[in-house]
Amino acid sequence: MDTEGSELTEHIAQIENEINWKATERRAPYGDNTRKRKIREAIDILGDKNLMNRRFEEGMDSDNFAYCLSKTSKMETAE
C-alpha cells in the first residue's frame, strides 16, 4: 500500500486495520454537482475542531477556508 498519499493510509498501514465504511457519515448531502459537494465537505471539515492528527501550519486552515468559501459563492452565482 502506498502510504505517501495521506494520513489515513499511513494510519491503516501502521495498525493493519480496515475502515468500517458502514460507520462513516456524509458531511454534505448528495447532489448533482459533485464539485460543489466536495467543497462543502471541505468547508465543514475545516470548521471542525475535533479532528485527529490535524497538521496545519499556523494560518493555513484559514486560507483554505477562505478559498473554499470564495469557490462556493462563485458556483452559487453561476447557477
MODELLER restraints for C-alpha pairs under 7 A, 6 or more apart:
rsr = mdl.restraints
at = mdl.atoms
rsr.add(forms.Gaussian(group=physical.xy_distance, feature=features.Distance(at['CA:3:A'], at['CA:9:A']), mean=5.15, stdev=0.5))
rsr.add(forms.Gaussian(group=physical.xy_distance, feature=features.Distance(at['CA:3:A'], at['CA:10:A']), mean=4.88, stdev=0.5))
rsr.add(forms.Gaussian(group=physical.xy_distance, feature=features.Distance(at['CA:12:A'], at['CA:18:A']), mean=6.49, stdev=0.5))
rsr.add(forms.Gaussian(group=physical.xy_distance, feature=features.Distance(at['CA:27:A'], at['CA:41:A']), mean=5.52, stdev=0.5))
rsr.add(forms.Gaussian(group=physical.xy_distance, feature=features.Distance(at['CA:27:A'], at['CA:44:A']), mean=6.99, stdev=0.5))
rsr.add(forms.Gaussian(group=physical.xy_distance, feature=features.Distance(at['CA:28:A'], at['CA:37:A']), mean=6.07, stdev=0.5))
rsr.add(forms.Gaussian(group=physical.xy_distance, feature=features.Distance(at['CA:28:A'], at['CA:40:A']), mean=6.31, stdev=0.5))
rsr.add(forms.Gaussian(group=physical.xy_distance, feature=features.Distance(at['CA:28:A'], at['CA:41:A']), mean=5.51, stdev=0.5))
rsr.add(forms.Gaussian(group=physical.xy_distance, feature=features.Distance(at['CA:31:A'], at['CA:37:A']), mean=6.91, stdev=0.5))
rsr.add(forms.Gaussian(group=physical.xy_distance, feature=features.Distance(at['CA:36:A'], at['CA:72:A']), mean=6.85, stdev=0.5))
rsr.add(forms.Gaussian(group=physical.xy_distance, feature=features.Distance(at['CA:39:A'], at['CA:68:A']), mean=6.08, stdev=0.5))
rsr.add(forms.Gaussian(group=physical.xy_distance, feature=features.Distance(at['CA:39:A'], at['CA:72:A']), mean=6.97, stdev=0.5))
rsr.add(forms.Gaussian(group=physical.xy_distance, feature=features.Distance(at['CA:43:A'], at['CA:65:A']), mean=6.06, stdev=0.5))
rsr.add(forms.Gaussian(group=physical.xy_distance, feature=features.Distance(at['CA:43:A'], at['CA:68:A']), mean=6.32, stdev=0.5))
rsr.add(forms.Gaussian(group=physical.xy_distance, feature=features.Distance(at['CA:46:A'], at['CA:61:A']), mean=6.58, stdev=0.5))
rsr.add(forms.Gaussian(group=physical.xy_distance, feature=features.Distance(at['CA:46:A'], at['CA:65:A']), mean=6.41, stdev=0.5))
